[in-house]
Amino acid sequence: MSESPRLEVHGLVRSFAGRRVVDDVSLQVPAGQVTCLLGPSGCGKSTTLRMIAGVETPEAGEIRADGRVLHGADGHVPPEGRGIGLMFQDFALFPHLDVARNVGFGLAGGRSEVAARVDEMLARVGMTRFAAKYPHELSGGEQQRVALARALAPRPRIMLMDEPFSGLDERLRDGIRDETLAVLKEAGAAVVLVTHEPAEAMRMADEIALMRDGRIVQRGAPYNIYNAPVDREAAAFFSDINVIRGTVRGALTETPFGQFLAPGVPDGTEVEIVIRPQHLRIDFDRQGRGPNPTAIEGTPARGVVERARFMGSVSLVEFRMEFDGSILKAEVPSVFLPRVGTPLWLMIRRDRCFVFPVRR
């Protein structure tokens, strides 16, 4: 018999002012896993987190930790009785307590036992030499480490994190994220992380739950969410996209780039073919002719450069397409900055396209 999840959430519902902001949300998070609630502002991810923490009360649904009911038909456990660690974007350190006392605040046990645990946690986050400092004497990254040490000090079996890195300088953020993830994995807690940044979710999560309008629209490993989006909006949340429209005839969609497969889509259905900029291939114009069609990349279509920008590791080139005047974007490794007005040919990787019926 398999071990039950550390955290189980079933059918959570919450409304404010008559609007349902969390609508039938369910999650299972095993020990040692980081699950990220990802989505735009207002999609219900922070409200979901607050219900798990116990600071918001669900209208319906059940929350369990290691099989124990924290909220449901059998009762409601208050926040302080849940054994859940909390970490928010403002860190919420006590300004009148030094670092050591912040980390030790609320820990049960004798003085020597508490001191040993504080020393252990400060060492784990690399903050031992700051034990006598006060929060106002620390940088944002240092405060984040202290907040993490304090949240983990009581040995919570579940850790909830709401945008914990949003206040950090961008140059520090990746390093702090990696350090935090290493500590969380070592602690073996089940982690639920809320963020609106796809890059953060991809970097930290074992599983992403993509939320929209109060519901989870897709769940899976970062690789699967990115490479098999459930709809156009899911694809667009992770990166820029290009969209080409067509109509299905005999499970095929005819476009200026050739035919695209649309298996199972009824004839006459209008579809959107979605392709990310990095999956367009650029070729040179040869006196009005482009490269020959291929099975993998289909038929080339000509466009004229509207703008080219160097973005650091890649160049982003925008084209106005001759077939309908639409704008398509292509991303090219390194430096590629063709002049505005240059005609070039674009080809599309068939294996990197997503075909979705147009929703009315």
C-alpha positions in Angstrom: 0.0 0.0 0.0 1.5 3.4 -1.1 2.1 6.1 1.5 -0.6 8.7 1.7 0.3 12.3 0.6 1.6 14.6 3.3 -0.9 17.3 2.3 -4.3 16.5 0.7 -6.7 19.2 -0.5 -10.1 18.2 -1.9 -12.7 20.5 -3.5 -11.8 23.8 -1.8 -14.3 26.6 -2.5 -14.1 30.3 -1.4 -16.1 33.3 -2.5 -15.8 37.0 -1.8 -18.5 39.6 -2.4 -20.5 37.0 -4.4 -17.6 36.0 -6.6 -16.1 32.6 -6.4 -12.3 33.1 -6.2 -11.4 29.5 -5.5 -13.5 26.9 -7.3 -13.1 23.2 -6.6 -9.4 23.1 -6.0 -7.8 19.8 -5.2 -4.1 19.0 -4.5 -2.0 16.1 -3.2 1.6 16.9 -2.1 3.9 14.2 -0.8 6.7 14.7 1.6 9.8 16.3 -0.1 7.9 17.6 -3.1 7.5 21.3 -4.1 4.2 22.0 -5.7 3.8 25.5 -7.2 0.5 27.3 -7.5 1.2 29.4 -10.6 -1.1 32.0 -12.2 -1.9 35.7 -12.7 -2.9 38.0 -9.9 -6.4 37.3 -8.8 -6.6 33.7 -9.9 -7.1 32.4 -6.3 -3.7 30.9 -5.6 -3.0 33.0 -2.4 -6.5 32.4 -1.1 -5.9 28.7 -1.6 -2.7 28.9 0.4 -4.4 30.9 3.2 -7.1 28.2 3.5 -4.5 25.5 3.8 -2.8 27.6 6.5 -6.1 28.1 8.3 -6.3 31.9 8.1 -9.2 31.7 5.6 -12.1 29.3 6.1 -13.3 27.3 3.1 -17.0 27.3 2.2 -16.6 23.7 1.0 -13.9 21.1 0.8 -11.5 19.2 3.0 -7.9 19.7 4.0 -5.8 16.8 5.5 -2.2 16.6 6.8 -0.8 13.0 7.0 -4.4 11.8 7.0 -5.5 14.1 9.9 -8.4 16.4 9.1 -7.5 20.0 9.4 -10.7 21.2 7.9 -13.8 19.4 6.8 -17.1 17.9 7.9 -15.4 16.5 11.1 -14.1 19.9 12.3 -11.7 22.7 11.9 -8.2 23.0 13.4 -7.0 26.6 14.0 -3.8 27.8 12.4 -1.6 27.4 15.5 -2.6 23.7 15.8 -1.8 22.7 12.2 2.0 22.4 12.4 2.4 24.3 9.2 5.3 26.6 8.4 4.5 29.9 6.8 6.8 32.2 4.7 5.5 35.4 3.0 7.0 38.0 0.8 7.4 40.6 3.7 9.3 38.0 5.8 7.5 39.4 8.9 10.5 39.4 11.2 10.2 40.9 14.6 12.1 44.2 14.5 12.8 44.3 18.2 14.4 40.8 18.3 17.8 39.9 17.0 18.3 37.1 14.5 18.8 34.3 17.0 15.7 35.3 18.9 13.6 35.6 15.7 14.5 32.1 14.8 13.9 30.7 18.3 10.6 32.5 18.8 7.9 30.1 19.8 10.1 27.0 19.8 9.2 24.5 22.5 11.8 22.9 24.8 14.4 24.0 27.3 16.8 26.9 26.8 19.7 24.7 25.7 17.5 22.7 23.4 16.1 25.8 21.7 19.6 27.4 21.4 20.9 24.2 19.7 18.1 24.2 17.2 18.6 28.0 16.5 22.4 27.3 15.9 21.6 24.4 13.7 19.2 26.4 11.5 21.4 29.5 11.3 24.2 27.3 10.1 22.0 25.6 7.6 21.1 28.9 5.9 24.6 30.4 6.3 23.6 33.1 8.9 25.6 32.0 12.0 27.7 35.2 12.1 24.5 37.3 12.0 22.9 35.8 15.1 23.2 39.1 17.2 22.1 41.4 14.3 18.7 43.0 14.1 16.5 42.7 11.0 17.1 46.4 10.0 20.8 45.6 9.8 20.3 42.9 7.2 19.9 42.9 3.4 16.8 41.6 1.8 18.5 38.3 1.0 19.8 37.9 4.5 16.3 38.6 5.9 14.9 36.0 3.6 17.4 33.4 5.0 16.4 34.3 8.5 12.7 34.0 7.7 13.4 30.5 6.1 15.3 29.4 9.2 12.5 30.6 11.5 9.9 28.9 9.4 11.8 25.6 9.4 12.9 25.7 13.0 9.8 24.0 14.5 10.3 21.1 12.0 7.0 21.7 10.1 5.8 18.8 8.0 4.2 21.2 5.5 5.7 24.6 4.4 3.6 27.2 2.7 5.3 30.1 0.8 3.6 33.0 -0.7 5.7 35.0 -3.2 8.7 34.8 -0.8 11.3 36.1 -3.3 9.3 39.0 -4.9 11.0 41.6 -2.7 14.5 40.6 -3.6 16.9 42.2 -6.0 16.7 40.3 -9.3 20.5 39.7 -9.3 20.2 37.8 -6.0 17.0 36.0 -6.6 18.2 32.9 -8.5 20.9 32.2 -5.9 18.5 32.6 -3.0 15.9 30.4 -4.7 18.4 27.7 -5.2 19.6 27.9 -1.6 16.1 27.9 -0.3 15.2 24.9 -2.4 18.2 22.9 -1.1 17.2 23.6 2.5 13.6 22.6 1.9 14.6 19.4 0.2 16.9 18.6 3.0 14.1 19.2 5.6 11.8 16.8 3.7 8.7 19.0 4.1 5.8 19.1 1.6 6.0 22.5 0.1 3.3 24.6 -1.6 4.8 27.7 -3.3 2.7 30.5 -4.7 4.1 32.6 -7.5 3.0 34.5 -10.6 6.4 34.1 -12.3 6.7 31.1 -14.7 10.5 31.1 -14.4 10.4 30.8 -10.7 7.9 27.9 -10.9 10.1 26.1 -13.5 13.2 26.6 -11.4 11.8 25.4 -8.1 8.8 23.1 -8.6 8.5 19.4 -8.9 4.9 19.9 -9.9 3.1 23.0 -11.2 -0.6 23.6 -10.7 -1.6 26.3 -13.2 -4.5 28.3 -12.0 -7.0 30.6 -13.8 -10.2 32.1 -12.6 -10.1 30.2 -9.3 -9.6 26.7 -10.9 -6.6 24.5 -11.6 -6.6 24.2 -15.4 -3.5 22.0 -15.7 -1.2 20.1 -13.3 2.1 18.3 -14.0 5.8 18.4 -14.0 7.3 21.6 -15.4 8.6 19.9 -18.6 5.1 18.5 -19.3 3.3 21.8 -18.5 5.6 23.7 -20.8 5.7 21.2 -23.7 2.1 20.0 -23.6 0.0 23.1 -22.7 -3.7 22.4 -22.3 -4.8 25.5 -24.3 -3.5 28.7 -25.9 -3.6 30.7 -22.7 -1.5 28.0 -20.9 1.1 28.2 -23.6 1.2 32.0 -23.6 1.6 32.1 -19.8 5.1 30.6 -20.1 6.5 32.5 -23.1 5.7 34.7 -26.1 3.7 32.8 -28.7 2.9 33.2 -32.4 -0.7 32.3 -33.5 -1.7 31.3 -37.0 -5.4 30.6 -37.8 -6.8 28.1 -40.1 -9.8 25.8 -40.8 -9.8 22.1 -40.5 -10.6 20.0 -43.6 -10.2 16.2 -43.4 -8.1 16.4 -40.1 -5.7 18.9 -41.9 -5.4 22.7 -41.6 -4.1 24.5 -44.7 -1.9 27.6 -44.0 0.7 29.6 -45.8 3.3 27.4 -44.0 1.7 24.2 -45.4 -0.6 21.7 -43.8 -0.9 21.0 -40.1 -2.4 17.9 -38.6 -5.5 18.4 -36.5 -6.6 14.8 -35.5 -10.0 14.4 -34.0 -11.1 18.0 -34.8 -14.3 18.1 -36.8 -14.3 19.6 -40.3 -15.1 23.3 -40.5 -13.6 24.0 -37.0 -11.5 27.1 -36.9 -8.2 26.4 -35.1 -5.2 28.3 -33.7 -1.8 27.0 -34.5 0.5 28.1 -31.7 4.3 28.2 -32.0 6.9 29.8 -29.7 9.4 32.2 -31.2 12.4 30.0 -30.6 10.9 27.3 -32.8 10.7 29.4 -36.0 13.6 28.9 -38.4 14.9 31.8 -40.5 16.4 31.4 -43.9 17.7 33.9 -46.4 15.9 35.3 -49.5 17.4 34.1 -52.8 16.0 36.6 -55.3 12.5 36.0 -54.2 12.9 32.3 -53.5 13.2 30.6 -50.2 14.3 27.1 -49.1 12.6 24.0 -50.3 9.8 22.6 -48.2 10.6 19.7 -45.8 8.4 17.2 -43.9 9.6 18.6 -40.5 9.4 22.3 -41.2 6.8 22.5 -44.0 6.5 25.2 -46.5 8.5 28.5 -46.1 6.6 31.8 -46.0 8.3 35.2 -46.6 8.2 38.1 -44.3 9.9 41.5 -44.0 11.9 42.5 -40.9 10.0 45.1 -38.8 12.4 45.2 -35.8 15.4 43.3 -34.4 16.6 43.5 -30.8 19.5 41.9 -29.0 18.3 40.5 -25.6 21.6 39.2 -24.2 21.7 35.5 -25.0 19.3 35.7 -27.9 18.1 38.1 -30.6 14.3 38.7 -31.1 13.3 39.5 -34.7 9.8 40.6 -35.7 8.5 40.0 -39.2 5.5 41.4 -41.1 4.3 38.5 -43.1 3.5 39.0 -46.8 0.6 36.6 -46.8 -1.6 38.6 -44.5 0.4 41.4 -42.9 0.5 39.7 -39.5 3.4 40.0 -37.1 5.4 36.9 -36.2 8.4 36.8 -33.8 11.4 34.6 -34.1 14.1 34.1 -31.4 17.6 33.4 -32.6 20.6 32.3 -30.4 23.4 34.9 -30.0 23.5 38.1 -32.2 21.3 38.3 -35.3 20.2 41.8 -36.2 19.0 42.1 -39.8 18.1 45.6 -41.0 14.5 46.7 -41.0 12.9 46.0 -44.4 15.1 42.9 -45.1 13.0 40.1 -46.7 13.6 36.7 -45.1 11.8 33.3 -45.0 10.3 31.6 -42.0 9.7 27.9 -41.5 7.8 26.2 -38.6 8.8 23.1 -36.7 5.8 20.7 -37.0 6.8 18.9 -33.8 6.8 22.1 -31.8 3.4 23.3 -32.7 0.2 23.2 -30.7 -3.2 23.1 -32.4 -6.2 24.3 -30.4 -9.8 24.9 -31.5 -10.8 28.5 -31.3 -13.0 29.1 -28.3 -16.0 31.4 -28.8 
